[in-house]
Amino acid sequence: MSCCSEEKSKLIEEIGVRFEQVHQLAPLAARIYAIMILSPKDGHTFDEILSITSASKSSVSTHLNHLLQLKKVEYFTKPGDRKRYFRASTYYLKNTLEEYHVNISDEIKLIDKIINFNKTNNTQKFQNTGQIALLFREYLESQKVNIENVINKMSKIEI
């Protein structure tokens, strides 16, 4: 990356690898997103992103559009300037928590089905190990409530 210090380059790479895993982003999309999050600038032009990533126009365009669709990146324009400026979504952390909330809610629904099935169809197994599933469900519920509380607090902060 031709943008920054060695420390920042390493952090972009570390964040990028994490985003590949957690958000199922392509490597370039993950790096673009990391660059936006760590940028002191209020937005980068398309040409700046090309320069920073040393990637092709079509690759950068494809991945920027994907990040826009995912609401991880947003763009704005400046008066008198026809260029679009891209930056991490103002609410990228809130959006991430909302994704986690959906995932946890889905996990709770699935664990409920497993618990109910085993309670009805595998009574011996449920008697022996059902408490583990119930504890896991309790954990998920507490995480869900915690995420909801943080999202509510974030919603009250004006940017």
C-alpha positions in Angstrom: 0.0 0.0 0.0 1.4 3.3 -1.0 -0.5 5.4 1.5 1.1 5.5 4.8 3.5 4.4 7.4 4.6 0.8 7.9 2.5 0.7 11.1 -0.6 1.9 9.3 0.0 -0.5 6.4 0.2 -3.4 8.9 -2.9 -2.4 10.6 -4.8 -2.1 7.3 -3.7 -5.6 6.5 -4.7 -6.9 9.9 -8.1 -5.3 9.7 -8.5 -6.4 6.2 -7.8 -10.1 7.1 -10.4 -9.8 9.9 -13.0 -8.3 7.6 -12.5 -11.0 5.1 -13.3 -13.6 7.8 -16.0 -11.8 9.7 -17.8 -9.9 6.9 -17.0 -12.3 4.1 -15.5 -9.5 2.1 -13.1 -10.0 -0.8 -9.5 -9.1 0.1 -9.5 -5.8 -1.9 -12.9 -4.7 -0.5 -11.7 -5.5 3.0 -8.5 -3.4 2.5 -10.5 -0.5 1.0 -12.9 -0.6 4.0 -10.0 -0.6 6.4 -8.3 2.3 4.6 -11.6 4.3 5.0 -11.9 3.5 8.7 -8.3 4.6 9.4 -8.3 7.6 7.2 -7.8 11.0 8.8 -9.3 12.5 5.6 -13.0 13.0 5.2 -13.2 10.9 2.1 -11.0 9.7 -0.7 -11.6 10.2 -4.4 -11.7 7.2 -6.7 -8.3 8.1 -8.0 -6.8 8.3 -4.5 -8.1 4.8 -3.7 -6.6 3.6 -7.0 -3.3 5.1 -6.0 -3.4 3.7 -2.4 -4.4 0.2 -3.4 -2.4 -0.1 -6.6 -5.4 -2.1 -8.0 -7.1 -1.8 -11.3 -9.9 0.6 -12.0 -12.4 -2.2 -12.5 -11.5 -4.0 -9.3 -11.7 -0.9 -7.2 -15.0 0.1 -8.8 -16.5 -3.3 -8.3 -15.4 -3.5 -4.6 -16.4 0.1 -3.9 -19.9 -0.5 -5.3 -20.2 -3.7 -3.2 -19.2 -1.8 -0.1 -21.7 0.9 -0.9 -24.5 -1.8 -1.3 -23.5 -3.2 2.1 -23.7 0.3 3.6 -20.1 0.0 4.9 -19.0 2.9 2.7 -20.8 6.0 1.7 -20.0 8.8 -0.7 -20.6 12.5 -0.8 -19.8 15.4 -3.1 -18.3 18.8 -2.5 -19.9 22.0 -3.9 -18.2 22.9 -7.2 -16.5 19.6 -7.4 -17.9 16.8 -9.6 -15.8 14.1 -7.9 -17.3 11.6 -5.5 -15.6 11.2 -2.1 -15.8 7.9 -0.4 -15.5 7.3 3.4 -16.5 4.6 5.9 -20.1 4.9 6.7 -20.6 7.3 9.6 -22.5 4.5 11.3 -20.2 1.6 10.4 -19.8 0.4 14.0 -23.6 0.6 14.6 -24.2 -1.2 11.3 -21.8 -3.9 12.4 -23.6 -4.4 15.7 -26.9 -4.5 13.8 -25.5 -7.4 11.7 -24.4 -9.2 14.9 -27.9 -8.7 16.3 -29.5 -10.3 13.3 -27.0 -13.2 13.4 -27.6 -13.8 17.1 -31.4 -13.6 16.6 -31.1 -16.2 13.9 -28.9 -18.4 16.1 -31.5 -18.2 19.0 -34.2 -19.3 16.6 -32.1 -22.3 15.5 -31.1 -23.3 19.0 -34.8 -23.1 20.0 -35.6 -25.6 17.3 -32.8 -27.9 18.4 -33.9 -27.7 22.0 -37.5 -28.4 21.2 -36.6 -31.2 18.8 -34.3 -32.9 21.3 -36.8 -32.3 24.2 -39.5 -34.1 22.2 -37.6 -36.7 20.2 -34.4 -37.4 22.1 -35.5 -37.1 25.7 -32.6 -39.1 27.1 -30.1 -36.9 25.3 -31.9 -33.8 26.4 -31.9 -34.9 30.0 -28.2 -35.6 29.8 -27.0 -32.6 27.8 -29.9 -30.3 27.4 -28.6 -27.9 30.0 -25.7 -27.0 27.8 -28.0 -25.9 25.0 -30.1 -23.9 27.5 -27.0 -22.2 28.8 -25.9 -21.4 25.3 -29.3 -19.9 24.6 -29.1 -17.8 27.8 -25.7 -16.6 26.7 -27.1 -15.6 23.3 -30.0 -13.8 24.9 -27.7 -11.8 27.1 -25.5 -10.8 24.1 -28.6 -9.8 22.2 -29.7 -7.5 25.0 -26.2 -6.1 25.4 -26.0 -5.3 21.6 -29.5 -3.7 21.7 -28.4 -1.4 24.6 -25.2 -0.4 22.8 -27.1 0.3 19.6 -29.6 2.5 21.5 -26.7 4.4 23.1 -25.0 4.9 19.7 -28.3 6.1 18.2 -28.4 9.0 20.8 -24.9 10.2 19.8 -25.1 13.0 17.2 -22.3 13.0 14.6 
